[in-house]
């Protein structure tokens, strides 16, 4: 079925999803505050000059945005234009509490809201090899099965609204805490005379081996901190987890130290425009252990 699709945000992840939705034959409109990102799709999709234009011209809206605050601001505009009969799919890594509030508002006004964060990286999104999780009304999701499968290899239905973002935060929390763990481990052991290369060789067994261990260990051992996942986004995700703990009145024991280290590393930016990788927390730890 050919649908009128709008994309709000076509950056690192959004561009790959948009690319595959276009290939599936849908009528696509695109808006991004970064005009260069939108212009990539000139000749393939309608380039919208305003948020209002992409909203009014689409029955299905994809959001691929940096944080929940931005999602909420965009949704205020969407609500103001009328949402009856519309579907919004939030691909962002958002705060599940916020997601559930948006879902409630959307349903009350006659629309539908699905949270479907992406479990992969930008290249997977472009190559259509990613896996997605999808949460919201099961009947609604089933009626858009062809659309979901136009941009992902498979998707898992994980239940009620907000559960998709809970799954993504759980995965990010587990992964980021490993990034923080090894960012402290290698520098501290190095300070006591155990070289990072040797420690990596010892730890590199079936007991510790996983994607996060390999990805971050290699950066920490080689002291190379190329940009793959920004420190700002990592801190944002950790803060979402902290808010979830605060909501139910439990301490975020491991989170607090991780957040502190991320904030210290961010203060070491050379200028306000520098974008640091999550792995740069190890650079901060190496410096601290040398003092």
GIBELLIN-V399563 format. One record per helix or strand of 2 or more residues. SS is the DSSP state (hx for helix, st for strand). FROM is the first residue (numbers start at 0). TO is the last residue. Records with the same first field share a line. If there is no record, write none. Layout:
BEGIN
SS = FROM-TO + FROM-TO
END
This chain:
BEGIN
st = 3-7 + 26-30 + 44-46 + 59-62 + 86-89 + 111-114 + 117-118 + 130-134 + 153-156
hx = 13-22 + 34-38 + 50-55 + 67-80 + 95-107 + 121-126 + 137-142 + 144-147 + 162-190 + 195-202 + 210-221 + 230-246 + 252-266 + 279-289
END
